[in-house]
Amino acid sequence: MRLSIFLLSCSLSIVLLGLTFSTDTPNLDNSTLKGKSFNNITLELSLKPFKNNDKAYIQDVANEIFTQWQALLRHTDTVSVMLWTSDGSEILDYKGSLTQPLEWARYIGNPNTEHEVGSGPKELSLHERAYLYMENPPKFTYGDLKFIIQTLKESGKRITGKPIRIGATFDPGPEFAKSEFKYKKHPEILGGNAMGHKTMVSCYATLNADKDAYAGFPKGIPADTPFGAFLGRQSQHFLTDLGYDYIWLSNGFGFGVEGWSSTGASFTGKAFQPEKLPDIKFKITNFWNLFRKECPQFQIQTRGTNLSTGADLARDGVDLQQIYGGKYNMLPPPNSPWAALDGDFGLEMVGYMSRMAELPDERYLFRYYTHDPWWVNSPWLDRYGSEPHDIYLPMSVARINAKGEVRLPTHLNFLTIDNSYGELPTQVPDEVTPHILKARYEAPTAPGPLVWVYPFEEYHRWAYTRPQRISEIYYGDWLIRQAINNGFPLNTIISTQSFQKVISSKSNYFNESILVSIVPEAGSSFEKQLINFVQKGGKLLVYGPADHASPEFLALLNLQNGAPLEGEFQVSSTITTDVLDKKYPDKIIHSALFSGGGVRTQVKNADDTFTKVLAKMTQGANERSVVWVRNKPEWQDGKVAYVRGTNSSKFTGGKLLAPDDPEELFTGPLLLRYVLKEFGVDYRIDKRNPSVKNPVLTIARSSNGFFFSGYCPNTTITHRFKMPQGIPILTGYETELRDGFSVYSMPKAWHRESRIFLEQNDGIVSCQEMTSGVKHMKRCLRLTGLKNATVRIYPDDTVQEGDLNVYLNTRYPWKSGRTAFKLGDKKYGKHYVVENVTGELVTFW
C-alpha cells in the first residue's frame, strides 16, 4: 500500500510542476471557455476514499482528487468539495468536542433498518440491510474530519490555483449512515414516507425534550424546540468549528415533506386539499426563518424535490416563490437525478426549467450523476452506459432573464467523484470532462425554436387566492413532462413576468421562436402582450383549460366552453405524423383530476375560414375540439395553436404518475409535438408500435447555429426532420432526403450541429467538416449530393457577409468556382442563401 502511494506521489509531483506553471500564465488563450466558464465547480465526495486514517495517506488522496479533474477545474473561478460525511447526523450529534467519535457513511445500503449491518438473510436487498464497504474501515473523530477539510483546501489551492470551499451535507433520510438521533432518540421529527413509513425528517417538526448536551444546546434540548432552530444552531457550531464554508440540504429537505412523491400534504392522489396550503406555507417559511436566525451567514445550497414548481406547490405546499424571496443566501435546486434512475427526462427537464424560471439571483447549478457512493452504481458507467445524454440534454437548456439575456448555470456539481467502494476511477473524469466542456462551448446563446413562458408568479398566487385552480396548477407541468418524453423539442424558459419586460424593450426578440404558454390570466398585461405578439406576426402555442379565459382571448382563439366532460373518448386527429406498423389506439382517457378539469373546449365559429380544427375527442353524441390553429391575414403571418391537453397518466400508488399504456390508450401529450408542424417545426418518428418509447429531443441555438441533442430509449427508431428554414443537415452525417425530410438513425445519445438547411426533393446528402487551407478561416463545411437545391447557410453570429466564402464543384486552392449568395429572409434569422445548386458546395468563414 505504501509503495503504491509513493508511486502516486511521485507521479503527482511531476504533474504538479506543469500545473503550477500553467496557472501562472493567464495570458494564454486556452482557458476561457469562450466566456462560458463556471463560477464554481463542486466535486462531491464521501469519506470512503480515505481508507487509512493516516495524514500522509489523506494528503495523497486529496492530491489525486484535484489532479483527476484538473482539465475541467481550469474553467472555473472557484472549486468546492462537498463532503458526504454521514447523513447529516454528524451535525445533529455534535457536542462541540473535536475528540468526539464520528459516525460516518462507511456502509453500502441502508444501515437504519431492523437488520443490523452485515446480518440477516442473504436475499435481503441493500434497501433492507447494509454492509460495511470494506473490512475494518478506519475510525474517525471530528478532529480527523477537520484535518481532512484543511488538507483538501490546501491541496486544492496548490494544484488548481483556485480558492477552495468545503460544504457539509444534511439529508433527511435513512440512507447513508446509522442515525441514533433520527430513528431512536427523536422519531417524532419523522414525517415523509419516501423510503418507508415516516422515514424522512420533516423540516417543520418539533423536538421532544432531550437531556443530552449538544454544541448549541449544552443544557439539553427543551421540549417543543422547532427542528429548524435546532439544526440551524447546531450547523452554526459545526460549520464554524470544522472549517466548512456552506451547507447542502439534500433530498427535498426544506421543500415540503414528500420530496419524491406525486402526492403530498395537499394532494392524496384522489383529491386536492387547498385549504391546507396557508398552514403549510407558514410552516415551511418558519423553518427557513428559524434556521437562518440561528445560522445567519453560511451559504445554503439545496437539492430540492424530484418534481416541478407547479406540481410541488399543488401537492405538497412548496411555495418556491416565498423561499426564493426570503433572502436566505441560497442557491436554487438543480436538476434531479430521475433521468439516471428511470429515464424520465421529461420530469428532470420540467423540474429543472420550472425552478429556474425565476431565481433568488442569477446563480443556479447543473448537477451530474457520475457515481453513487452508497447504492453500488456508477451512473456514468452503468445507468448511462457511458452515453452523455444526461449531459447534452439539460445543458442545452437556456434561461432568459428579465433583461433578455441568456443565462447558463453558474455552478456545476458532480455526484459523486468516488464510488461505493471508495475508489476514484480515473476513467470517469477522463470520459465525462470532454462532453461537459463540449456542451458548455456549444451552450445556448439565444432563445430556441420553442420558448416556454412559465406562469411562476401566477401559479403561486392562484394557489392561495383561487383554490379551484389547484388541479390546473398540478396538471400543467405533468403535461409538459409527458410531451418532452414524447419528443417535444423544448429547451428555453422565461417567466411570464420576465417575458413582459423583454417584449416591451425588445419587440423582435422572440421572432424566430414559438412561445408555449398556458391560457393567460383574464385581463392581465401578460394576456395583452400575447395577443399583441400574435397579431404582429408572432407564433404562439397555448395549452391547458380555457375555463377562466377572458372574452378577448377566447376571441383570439375562436373558442367557447361547453359542459365539462371526462372519462373515455374516441380521439381523431389529422396531425398524427409518426409512422408505425401498428397505429396508435384511438381511445383516450381524460381524468378531470389529473388534467385540470373536464374537457369543455369547442370552436365557437365553425364557419371561420381562418380556423383549422386538427383533433377532436368524441364521447357518444358529445364532441369536443382539442387541437386547432388560427391565423388571420391582418396578423402579418402570426399564428396561434391551441391544445387542450390530456395528461394521459394517473396515480397508481407509486411515487410518480404512471403514463397510460400506449398500446391501449392514445397518449394525449403527443399532440403538442404534432401541432408544431403547423409552425414549420416537423419532427417525426418511425417505429414498430406504440410501446416503443419515443425519443427525447432539444433544439438549441448557439452562435447562430442549431444544436440538436437527443436520447433514444430505443435505437431502432428513425428520425425525420423539417424546419421552417428547410431540411436540417447535421454536420458530420449523411442523410437520405425523403418526402421533404432529412432522415437519420441515431445512437442512444447524440448531440449534433446544423448550419445548413436545404430545399431539395430527394437524394443522399452529406455535410462534413473540412479544412479550407485558407488563412484566418475558422470553419469549413462541404455538402455533397445536391440537386437543384436552395441552400441556407447559418455561419457563426460574428460572421459578416464579406467574411463568407461559397464555392461550387471545385477544390483547394479555390482558384475557380466562387459563387454568389444573398442575405436570406430575416424571418428565418441571420443566414445566406445560394440557389439552384447541383453537385458539391463548400462554404468557409
C-alpha positions in Angstrom: 0.0 0.0 0.0 2.8 2.5 0.9 4.6 1.6 -2.3 1.5 2.5 -4.4 1.1 5.7 -2.5 4.8 6.6 -3.1 4.4 6.0 -6.8 1.3 8.0 -6.9 3.0 10.8 -5.0 6.0 10.8 -7.4 3.7 11.0 -10.5 1.7 13.8 -8.9 4.9 15.7 -8.2 5.7 15.6 -11.9 2.2 16.7 -12.8 2.2 19.4 -10.3 5.2 21.1 -11.8 3.4 21.5 -15.1 0.2 22.6 -13.4 1.9 25.2 -11.3 3.4 26.7 -14.5 0.1 26.7 -16.3 -1.7 28.6 -13.6 0.9 31.3 -13.7 0.3 32.1 -17.4 -3.1 33.8 -17.6 -2.4 35.5 -20.9 -2.5 32.2 -22.8 -5.8 31.9 -24.7 -6.6 28.4 -23.5 -8.9 28.5 -20.6 -11.8 31.0 -21.3 -14.5 28.6 -22.5 -15.3 31.5 -24.8 -16.8 33.4 -21.9 -18.8 30.5 -20.6 -16.6 29.4 -17.7 -18.2 28.5 -14.4 -18.3 30.4 -11.2 -17.9 27.2 -9.2 -17.4 23.5 -9.8 -18.2 21.2 -7.0 -16.7 17.7 -6.5 -19.0 15.8 -4.2 -17.1 13.2 -2.1 -17.7 10.7 0.7 -15.0 9.8 3.2 -14.7 6.3 1.7 -11.5 7.1 -0.3 -9.7 7.9 2.9 -9.3 4.2 3.7 -6.5 4.8 6.1 -6.6 7.4 8.9 -3.0 8.5 8.2 -2.1 12.1 7.4 0.2 11.2 4.5 -2.4 8.9 3.0 -5.1 11.6 3.3 -2.8 14.0 1.6 -2.2 11.7 -1.3 -5.9 11.1 -1.8 -6.5 14.8 -1.8 -3.8 15.4 -4.4 -5.3 12.7 -6.6 -8.8 14.2 -6.4 -7.8 17.6 -7.8 -5.4 16.1 -10.3 -8.0 13.9 -11.9 -10.4 16.8 -12.5 -7.8 19.5 -13.4 -8.8 19.7 -17.1 -12.2 20.8 -16.1 -11.3 22.8 -13.0 -9.3 25.2 -15.0 -12.6 26.5 -16.4 -13.9 27.8 -13.0 -13.3 30.7 -10.7 -13.8 28.6 -7.5 -13.6 24.9 -6.7 -15.7 23.3 -4.0 -15.7 19.9 -2.3 -19.0 18.8 -0.8 -18.4 16.1 1.8 -21.0 13.4 2.2 -19.5 12.6 5.7 -22.6 10.9 7.2 -26.3 11.5 6.7 -26.3 14.9 8.5 -26.5 13.3 11.9 -22.9 14.3 12.4 -24.4 17.8 12.7 -27.2 16.8 15.0 -25.0 14.8 17.3 -22.1 17.3 17.5 -21.3 18.2 21.1 -18.6 20.7 20.5 -15.6 18.4 21.1 -13.2 17.5 18.3 -12.3 14.3 20.1 -15.9 13.1 19.8 -16.1 9.9 17.7 -17.6 10.4 14.3 -20.3 8.1 12.9 -19.7 8.2 9.2 -21.1 6.7 6.0 -18.9 3.6 5.8 -21.8 1.5 4.5 -23.2 0.1 1.3 -27.0 0.1 1.6 -29.4 1.3 4.3 -28.0 0.9 7.8 -31.2 2.1 9.5 -33.3 -1.0 9.2 -34.4 -3.7 11.6 -31.4 -5.8 10.4 -28.0 -5.0 11.8 -25.2 -4.1 9.4 -23.9 -7.3 7.7 -26.6 -9.5 9.2 -29.9 -11.1 8.1 -30.9 -13.4 5.3 -28.8 -13.3 2.2 -31.7 -12.5 0.0 -32.3 -9.1 1.6 -31.8 -6.1 -0.7 -29.5 -3.2 0.0 -32.5 -1.2 0.9 -33.3 -3.7 3.7 -29.8 -4.2 5.1 -26.4 -2.6 4.8 -22.8 -3.9 4.6 -19.5 -2.3 5.6 -17.8 -1.0 2.4 -14.5 -2.6 3.4 -13.2 -4.8 6.1 -12.2 -2.8 9.2 -12.9 0.7 7.9 -11.0 3.4 9.6 -12.3 5.2 12.7 -12.5 9.0 12.6 -13.2 11.7 15.1 -14.5 15.2 14.4 -10.9 16.3 14.7 -9.9 13.9 11.9 -12.7 15.4 9.8 -11.3 18.9 10.4 -7.9 17.7 9.2 -9.4 16.2 6.0 -11.2 19.5 5.4 -8.0 21.6 5.8 -6.0 19.1 3.7 -8.5 19.4 0.8 -8.3 23.2 1.0 -4.5 23.2 0.9 -4.1 20.6 -1.8 -6.8 22.0 -4.0 -5.3 25.5 -3.8 -1.8 24.2 -4.6 -2.9 22.1 -7.5 -5.6 24.2 -9.1 -4.6 27.7 -8.1 -8.2 28.4 -7.3 -10.0 29.2 -4.0 -11.3 26.0 -2.4 -14.6 25.9 -0.5 -15.8 22.9 1.5 -19.5 22.1 2.0 -21.3 20.0 4.6 -24.4 18.0 3.9 -27.7 17.3 5.7 -30.0 14.5 4.4 -33.4 13.9 6.0 -33.5 10.2 5.2 -32.0 6.9 6.4 -29.7 6.2 3.5 -26.1 6.9 4.3 -25.1 6.2 7.9 -26.6 5.0 11.2 -28.6 7.7 12.9 -29.5 7.1 16.6 -30.8 10.7 16.7 -33.4 10.4 13.9 -34.6 6.8 14.4 -34.2 6.1 18.1 -33.9 9.3 20.2 -36.2 11.6 18.2 -38.5 9.7 15.8 -41.1 12.5 16.4 -39.3 14.5 13.7 -40.1 12.0 11.0 -42.9 12.7 8.6 -42.1 11.8 4.9 -42.6 8.4 3.5 -40.2 8.4 0.6 -38.2 5.4 1.9 -40.9 3.7 4.0 -43.4 4.9 6.5 -42.2 8.0 8.3 -38.5 7.7 7.3 -37.8 11.3 6.3 -37.2 14.2 8.7 -39.9 16.9 8.3 -38.4 20.4 8.2 -41.3 21.8 10.3 -41.2 19.1 13.0 -40.6 19.9 16.7 -38.4 18.0 19.1 -39.2 16.4 22.3 -37.2 17.2 25.4 -33.7 15.7 25.5 -31.3 15.9 28.5 -28.1 15.2 26.5 -25.7 18.1 25.8 -25.1 19.3 22.2 -22.9 22.0 20.9 -25.7 24.5 20.5 -27.7 23.2 23.4 -25.2 22.4 26.2 -28.0 22.0 28.7 -30.1 19.8 26.5 -33.0 20.3 24.1 -36.1 21.9 25.6 -39.4 20.3 24.7 -41.1 21.6 21.5 -37.9 23.1 20.1 -38.5 23.6 16.3 -36.3 21.4 14.3 -35.3 24.3 12.1 -33.9 26.2 15.1 -32.1 23.1 16.4 -30.5 22.3 13.0 -29.6 25.9 12.5 -27.8 26.4 15.8 -26.0 23.0 15.5 -25.0 23.9 12.0 -23.5 27.2 13.1 -21.3 25.5 15.6 -20.4 22.5 13.4 -19.6 24.5 10.3 -17.6 27.1 12.2 -15.6 24.7 14.3 -14.6 22.3 11.5 -13.8 24.9 8.8 -16.7 24.5 6.4 -17.9 27.2 4.0 -21.5 26.2 3.2 -24.2 23.6 3.8 -26.2 21.5 1.4 -29.8 20.5 2.3 -30.5 17.2 0.5 -33.4 15.2 -0.9 -36.1 17.8 -0.7 -35.4 19.0 2.8 -36.8 22.4 3.4 -39.2 22.0 0.4 -42.1 20.2 2.0 -42.3 16.7 3.4 -42.6 14.4 0.3 -39.6 15.2 -1.9 -40.1 12.2 -4.3 -43.8 11.5 -4.5 -46.6 12.8 -6.8 -48.7 13.1 -3.6 -48.1 15.1 -0.5 -49.5 17.2 2.3 -52.2 18.8 0.0 -52.9 16.0 -2.5 -53.9 12.5 -1.6 -53.9 11.0 -5.1 -57.7 11.2 -5.0 -58.4 14.8 -4.1 -56.6 18.1 -3.6 -56.8 19.9 -0.2 -56.1 23.5 -1.0 -57.3 24.6 2.4 -54.1 23.2 3.9 -51.8 25.4 1.8 -51.7 28.5 4.0 -50.7 26.5 7.1 -48.1 24.5 5.1 -46.7 27.7 3.7 -46.3 29.2 7.2 -44.6 26.1 8.5 -42.1 25.9 5.6 -41.3 29.6 5.8 -40.9 29.4 9.5 -38.3 26.6 9.0 -36.2 28.8 6.8 -36.5 31.8 9.1 -35.7 29.8 12.2 -32.7 28.1 10.5 -31.4 31.5 9.3 -31.8 33.1 12.7 -29.5 30.5 14.2 -27.1 30.1 11.2 -27.2 33.5 9.6 -24.2 33.7 7.3 -23.2 30.4 5.8 -24.4 29.9 2.2 -27.2 27.3 1.8 -27.3 25.0 -1.2 -30.2 22.8 -1.9 -31.2 19.6 -3.7 -34.9 20.3 -3.8 -37.5 17.7 -4.8 -37.7 15.3 -7.8 -40.7 17.1 -9.2 -41.5 20.6 -10.6 -42.6 24.0 -9.4 -46.3 23.7 -10.2 -46.6 20.1 -9.1 -44.7 20.7 -5.8 -46.9 23.7 -5.0 -50.2 21.9 -5.6 -49.3 18.5 -4.0 -47.1 19.5 -1.0 -47.4 23.2 -0.5 -43.9 24.0 -1.6 -44.0 27.8 -2.1 -40.9 28.3 -4.1 -41.7 32.0 -4.7 -41.7 32.6 -0.9 -38.5 30.6 -0.4 -36.7 32.4 -3.2 -37.9 35.8 -1.9 -36.7 35.2 1.6 -33.2 36.5 1.0 -31.7 33.4 2.6 -28.4 33.5 0.7 -29.2 30.2 -1.0 -28.8 28.5 -4.4 -31.9 27.1 -6.0 -32.4 23.4 -6.5 -30.7 21.8 -9.6 -32.0 19.1 -11.9 -33.0 15.9 -10.2 -31.3 12.5 -11.0 -34.6 10.9 -12.2 -33.3 10.6 -15.7 -30.4 8.4 -14.5 -32.7 6.3 -12.3 -35.6 5.6 -14.7 -35.0 7.5 -17.9 -37.7 10.1 -17.1 -36.0 13.0 -18.9 -39.3 14.8 -19.1 -39.6 15.1 -15.4 -36.0 16.1 -15.0 -36.2 18.8 -17.6 -39.6 20.2 -16.4 -38.3 20.3 -12.8 -35.1 22.0 -13.8 -36.6 24.5 -16.1 -39.6 25.5 -14.0 -37.4 26.1 -11.0 -35.1 28.4 -13.0 -37.9 30.5 -14.5 -37.4 32.8 -11.5 -34.4 32.8 -9.2 -33.2 34.4 -6.0 -30.5 35.9 -8.1 -28.7 34.9 -11.3 -27.0 31.8 -9.8 -28.2 28.3 -10.4 -26.5 24.9 -10.9 -26.4 21.8 -13.1 -25.7 18.6 -11.3 -24.4 15.4 -13.0 -24.6 11.9 -11.6 -21.2 10.2 -12.1 -21.1 7.8 -9.1 -23.2 6.8 -6.2 -21.2 6.1 -3.0 -24.0 4.2 -1.3 -26.0 2.0 -3.6 -23.4 0.2 -5.8 -24.0 2.0 -9.0 -21.9 4.4 -11.0 -24.4 6.0 -13.4 -21.8 7.1 -16.0 -20.6 3.5 -16.3 -23.8 1.6 -15.8 -27.1 3.5 -15.8 -25.9 5.8 -18.7 -23.7 3.1 -20.3 -21.1 5.8 -20.8 -23.5 7.7 -23.0 -23.8 11.5 -22.5 -27.5 12.2 -23.0 -27.9 13.5 -19.4 -25.2 16.0 -20.1 -26.2 17.4 -23.5 -30.0 17.5 -22.9 -30.1 19.5 -19.6 -27.0 21.6 -20.7 -28.9 22.6 -23.8 -31.4 24.4 -21.6 -31.5 28.2 -21.8 -32.9 30.6 -19.2 -33.9 34.1 -20.4 -33.9 36.7 -17.7 -35.9 40.0 -17.4 -33.2 41.8 -19.4 -33.5 39.4 -22.3 -30.1 37.8 -21.5 -29.4 34.1 -21.9 -28.2 32.8 -18.6 -26.4 29.5 -18.2 -25.8 27.6 -15.0 -23.1 29.3 -12.9 -22.4 26.2 -10.8 -21.6 22.6 -11.8 -21.8 19.7 -9.4 -20.7 16.0 -9.7 -22.5 13.5 -7.5 -20.0 11.9 -6.7 -16.4 11.5 -7.7 -16.0 8.3 -5.6 -17.9 5.1 -5.9 -19.5 2.8 -3.3 -16.1 1.1 -2.6 -14.2 4.3 -2.1 -12.5 4.1 -5.5 -11.7 7.1 -7.6 -11.7 5.7 -11.2 -9.8 8.0 -13.5 -11.9 6.6 -16.4 -14.9 8.7 -15.3 -13.4 12.2 -15.3 -11.4 11.3 -18.4 -14.5 10.4 -20.3 -17.0 12.8 -18.8 -14.9 16.0 -19.0 -14.9 16.3 -22.8 -18.6 16.1 -23.0 -19.2 18.6 -20.3 -16.8 21.1 -22.0 -18.3 20.5 -25.4 -21.8 21.1 -24.1 -20.6 24.3 -22.4 -18.8 25.5 -25.5 -22.0 25.0 -27.5 -24.4 26.1 -24.8 -27.3 28.4 -25.9 -26.7 32.0 -26.8 -30.3 32.8 -28.0 -33.8 31.5 -27.5 -34.5 28.2 -29.1 -37.3 27.3 -31.5 -39.6 26.7 -28.5 -39.8 29.1 -25.6 -41.8 28.0 -22.5 -43.3 31.1 -20.9 -43.8 29.8 -17.4 -46.5 31.1 -15.0 -44.3 31.2 -12.0 -46.0 34.1 -10.3 -49.5 33.2 -11.4 -49.3 29.6 -10.1 -48.1 30.8 -6.6 -50.8 33.5 -6.4 -53.6 31.2 -7.7 -52.7 28.5 -5.1 -53.8 30.8 -2.3 -56.5 33.0 -4.0 -58.1 30.6 -6.4 -58.2 27.2 -4.8 -60.5 25.9 -7.6 -57.5 26.1 -10.0 -55.1 24.0 -7.9 -55.6 20.9 -10.2 -54.7 23.1 -13.2 -51.5 24.1 -11.4 -50.7 20.5 -10.8 -51.6 19.3 -14.3 -49.7 21.8 -16.4 -46.2 20.6 -15.6 -47.2 16.9 -15.8 -48.5 17.6 -19.4 -45.2 19.2 -20.4 -43.3 16.3 -18.7 -45.1 13.8 -20.9 -44.7 15.9 -24.0 -41.0 16.1 -23.6 -40.8 12.4 -23.0 -42.5 12.0 -26.4 -40.2 14.2 -28.4 -41.5 17.8 -27.8 -38.2 19.8 -28.5 -38.3 22.3 -25.7 -35.1 23.9 -24.4 -35.8 27.6 -23.4 -37.7 29.0 -20.5 -38.7 32.5 -19.4 -41.2 33.5 -16.7 -44.3 35.5 -17.6 -43.1 38.4 -15.6 -39.7 38.5 -17.4 -41.3 37.9 -20.8 -43.4 41.1 -20.4 -40.2 43.2 -19.7 -38.3 41.7 -22.5 -41.0 42.0 -25.1 -41.6 45.6 -24.1 -38.0 46.6 -24.7 -37.0 44.1 -27.5 -40.2 43.6 -29.5 -38.4 41.3 -32.1 -36.6 39.1 -29.5 -38.8 36.1 -30.0 -39.5 36.4 -33.7 -37.7 33.1 -34.5 -39.4 31.2 -31.7 -42.7 29.6 -30.9 -44.0 30.7 -27.5 -45.5 27.9 -25.4 -47.9 29.2 -22.7 -51.0 28.3 -20.6 -54.1 30.4 -21.2 -53.2 33.7 -19.7 -55.0 35.3 -16.7 -58.0 37.3 -17.9 -57.4 41.0 -18.2 -53.7 40.7 -17.3 -50.9 42.7 -19.0 -49.4 39.3 -20.0 -52.6 38.4 -21.9 -52.4 41.7 -23.8 -48.8 41.1 -24.6 -49.6 37.6 -26.0 -52.5 38.9 -28.1 -50.3 41.7 -29.5 -47.5 39.2 -30.1 -49.7 37.1 -32.3 -51.3 39.9 -34.1 -48.0 41.4 -35.1 -46.6 38.2 -36.6 -45.7 36.0 -33.6 -46.2 32.3 -33.2 -47.9 31.0 -30.0 -48.8 27.6 -28.8 -51.4 27.6 -26.0 -52.1 24.6 -23.8 -54.4 23.7 -21.0 -58.0 24.6 -20.0 -59.6 27.9 -21.0 -62.2 27.9 -18.2 -61.1 31.3 -16.9 -60.1 32.9 -20.2 -61.2 36.5 -21.0 -63.6 37.3 -23.8 -60.7 38.9 -25.7 -58.5 35.8 -25.5 -61.4 33.5 -26.3 -62.0 35.6 -29.4 -58.3 35.3 -30.4 -58.6 31.5 -30.2 -62.2 31.4 -31.6 -63.0 29.3 -28.5 -66.1 28.7 -26.4 -66.5 26.4 -23.4 -69.3 23.8 -23.2 -70.2 21.5 -20.4 -67.2 19.6 -18.9 -66.7 16.0 -19.9 -64.4 13.3 -18.6 -63.8 9.6 -18.9 -63.3 7.6 -22.1 -63.3 9.3 -25.5 -62.6 8.4 -29.1 -59.9 10.7 -30.5 -59.4 11.6 -34.1 -56.5 13.6 -35.5 -55.3 14.8 -38.8 -51.9 15.6 -37.5 -50.8 12.2 -36.3 -47.4 12.2 -38.0 -45.4 9.3 -36.7 -45.2 6.2 -38.8 -45.9 2.9 -37.1 -46.5 -0.7 -38.2 -49.3 -0.8 -35.6 -51.0 2.5 -35.2 -51.7 4.4 -32.0 -55.1 3.5 -30.5 -58.0 5.9 -31.0 -59.3 5.6 -27.4 -58.2 8.1 -24.8 -59.0 8.6 -21.0 -59.4 12.2 -19.8 -59.4 12.4 -16.0 -60.5 15.8 -14.7 -58.5 15.3 -11.5 -55.2 14.9 -13.4 -56.0 17.1 -16.4 -57.0 20.4 -14.9 -60.8 19.7 -15.1 -63.1 18.2 -17.7 -62.9 18.8 -21.5 -65.0 21.9 -22.4 -63.4 23.4 -25.4 -65.2 23.9 -28.7 -64.6 26.1 -31.7 -67.1 29.0 -31.4 -67.5 29.9 -35.1 -67.2 26.7 -37.1 -67.5 28.8 -40.3 -64.4 30.9 -39.6 -62.2 30.2 -42.6 -59.1 31.1 -40.6 -59.6 28.3 -38.1 -58.5 24.8 -38.8 -59.5 22.0 -36.4 -56.9 19.3 -36.2 -58.0 16.9 -33.4 -61.3 16.1 -31.7 -62.5 13.9 -28.8 -65.9 12.3 -29.0 -68.0 10.8 -26.2 -71.3 9.4 -27.5 -73.2 12.4 -29.1 -70.8 14.9 -27.5 -67.8 16.3 -29.3 -65.0 18.5 -28.2 -62.4 20.1 -30.3 -59.0 19.7 -28.6 -56.4 21.0 -31.1 -56.8 23.7 -33.7 -54.8 26.6 -35.3 -55.9 30.0 -36.3 -54.2 32.7 -38.4 -55.8 35.8 -39.9 -54.4 37.8 -42.9 -54.1 41.0 -40.8 -51.9 39.2 -38.3 -48.8 39.6 -40.5 -48.1 35.8 -40.6 -48.9 35.5 -36.9 -50.5 32.2 -35.8 -51.9 30.7 -32.7 -52.4 27.0 -32.0 -54.5 25.6 -29.1 -54.0 22.2 -27.5 -56.5 21.5 -24.6 -54.2 18.6 -23.4 -55.0 15.4 -21.6 -52.4 14.3 -19.1 -52.7 10.6 -20.1 -51.3 9.5 -16.7 -52.7 8.7 -13.3 -51.8 8.0 -9.7 -51.5 4.2 -9.1 -49.9 4.3 -5.6 -46.3 4.7 -6.7 -44.1 7.7 -6.4 -44.8 9.2 -9.8 -47.9 9.4 -12.0 -47.9 6.4 -14.3 -48.5 7.1 -18.0 -51.3 5.2 -19.7 -50.4 2.1 -21.7 -49.7 3.4 -25.2 -50.9 0.2 -26.8 -54.3 0.6 -25.1 -54.8 4.3 -24.9 -53.8 7.3 -27.0 -51.0 9.5 -25.4 -52.6 12.9 -25.3 -49.4 14.9 -24.9 -48.2 13.7 -28.3 -50.5 16.3 -29.8 -48.2 19.1 -28.5 -45.4 17.8 -30.8 -47.7 17.1 -33.7 -49.2 20.6 -33.8 -45.7 22.1 -34.3 -45.8 21.2 -37.9 -48.3 24.0 -38.3 -45.4 26.3 -37.5 -43.0 24.5 -39.8 -41.3 22.5 -37.0 -42.0 19.0 -38.0 -40.2 16.2 -36.1 -41.5 12.7 -36.9 -40.6 9.2 -35.7 -40.8 5.9 -37.5 -41.1 2.9 -35.1 -42.7 -0.5 -34.9 -45.6 0.0 -32.5 -46.8 2.4 -29.8 -45.0 0.5 -27.0 -41.6 1.5 -28.4 -40.6 4.5 -26.3 -40.3 7.8 -28.1 -37.0 9.8 -28.1 -36.3 13.0 -26.2 -35.1 16.0 -28.2 -33.9 19.5 -27.7 -33.1 22.1 -30.4 -30.9 24.9 -29.1 -29.5 28.0 -30.7 -25.8 28.8 -30.2 -23.7 31.3 -32.1 -26.3 31.3 -34.8 -26.2 27.5 -35.2 -28.8 24.9 -34.4 -27.8 22.2 -32.0 -29.9 19.0 -31.8 -29.4 16.9 -28.7 -31.2 13.6 -28.2 -31.8 10.5 -26.2 -33.2 7.3 -27.8 -34.6 4.8 -25.3 -34.9 2.5 -28.3 -32.4 2.9 -31.1 -34.5 1.0 -33.7 -36.5 4.2 -34.4 -35.8 6.6 -37.3 -35.9 10.4 -37.0 -37.3 12.7 -39.7 -36.8 16.5 -39.5 -38.1 19.6 -41.3 -37.8 23.2 -40.1 -39.2 26.5 -41.3 -35.8 27.2 -42.8 -35.9 23.9 -44.7 -34.4 20.5 -44.2 -31.8 20.5 -41.5 -28.5 18.8 -42.5 -26.5 17.6 -39.5 -22.7 18.3 -39.7 -20.7 15.1 -39.9 -23.6 12.9 -41.0 -25.2 11.7 -44.2 -28.9 11.7 -44.7 -31.4 10.3 -47.2 -33.9 13.0 -48.1 -37.4 11.6 -48.1 -40.7 13.3 -48.7 -39.2 16.7 -47.8 -37.5 15.5 -44.6 -33.9 14.7 -43.6 -33.9 11.2 -42.2 -31.4 9.9 -39.6 -30.8 6.8 -37.4 -29.3 7.9 -34.2 -27.4 6.2 -31.3 -28.5 6.2 -27.7 -27.2 9.7 -27.0 -26.4 12.3 -29.6 -25.5 15.9 -30.0 -25.1 17.4 -33.5 -24.9 20.8 -35.1 -26.8 22.1 -38.1 -25.7 25.2 -40.0 -27.1 24.1 -43.4 -30.8 23.9 -44.4 -31.9 22.7 -47.8 -34.9 22.8 -50.1 -34.5 19.7 -52.1 -36.8 16.8 -53.0 -34.7 13.7 -52.7 -31.2 12.2 -52.8 -28.4 11.4 -50.3 -26.8 14.5 -48.9 -23.6 14.7 -46.8 -22.3 17.6 -44.7 -18.7 17.2 -43.5 -16.3 19.4 -41.7 -13.1 20.0 -43.6 -10.2 22.5 -43.8 -10.2 25.3 -46.3 -6.5 25.7 -46.4 -7.0 29.5 -46.3 -5.5 31.6 -43.6 -7.8 33.2 -41.0 -10.7 30.9 -41.8 -12.2 29.1 -38.7 -14.9 26.8 -40.2 -15.3 25.0 -43.5 -18.2 22.8 -44.5 -18.6 20.6 -47.6 -22.0 19.5 -48.9 -22.4 16.7 -51.5 -25.4 15.2 -53.2 -27.2 18.5 -54.0 -29.8 18.5 -56.8 -31.3 21.9 -57.8 -31.1 22.8 -54.2 -31.7 26.0 -52.3 -29.1 26.1 -49.6 -29.4 28.3 -46.5 -26.1 28.8 -44.6 -26.0 29.9 -40.9 -22.4 30.9 -40.1 -21.2 32.0 -36.7 -23.1 35.0 -35.4 -20.0 37.2 -35.6 -19.5 36.5 -39.4 -20.3 39.4 -41.7 -21.2 39.0 -45.4 -17.7 39.8 -46.5 -16.3 37.0 -44.3 -18.3 34.3 -46.0 -17.0 32.2 -49.0 -19.0 29.9 -51.1 -17.6 27.6 -53.9 -19.4 25.2 -56.2 -17.9 22.0 -57.7 -14.3 22.9 -57.0 -11.5 22.1 -54.6 -8.5 23.7 -53.0 -6.8 26.1 -53.8 -10.2 27.7 -54.8 -9.0 29.4 -58.0 -12.4 28.9 -59.6 -16.0 28.1 -58.8 -16.7 31.0 -56.4 -20.4 31.7 -56.5 -22.7 34.4 -55.4 -25.0 34.3 -52.4 -27.5 36.6 -50.9 -28.8 37.6 -47.5 -31.8 35.4 -46.6 -35.2 36.4 -45.4 -34.9 37.8 -41.9 -37.9 35.9 -40.6 -35.6 32.8 -40.7 -32.8 34.6 -38.8 -29.4 35.7 -40.0 -28.4 33.4 -42.9 -27.3 33.4 -46.5 -28.9 31.7 -49.5 -27.5 30.0 -52.6 -30.0 28.9 -55.2 -30.2 26.2 -57.9 -27.2 24.2 -56.6 -26.3 20.8 -58.1 -23.3 18.8 -57.1 -20.9 19.9 -54.3 -20.9 23.1 -52.3 -18.1 24.3 -50.0 -18.6 27.2 -47.6 -16.0 28.6 -45.2 -15.7 31.6 -42.9 
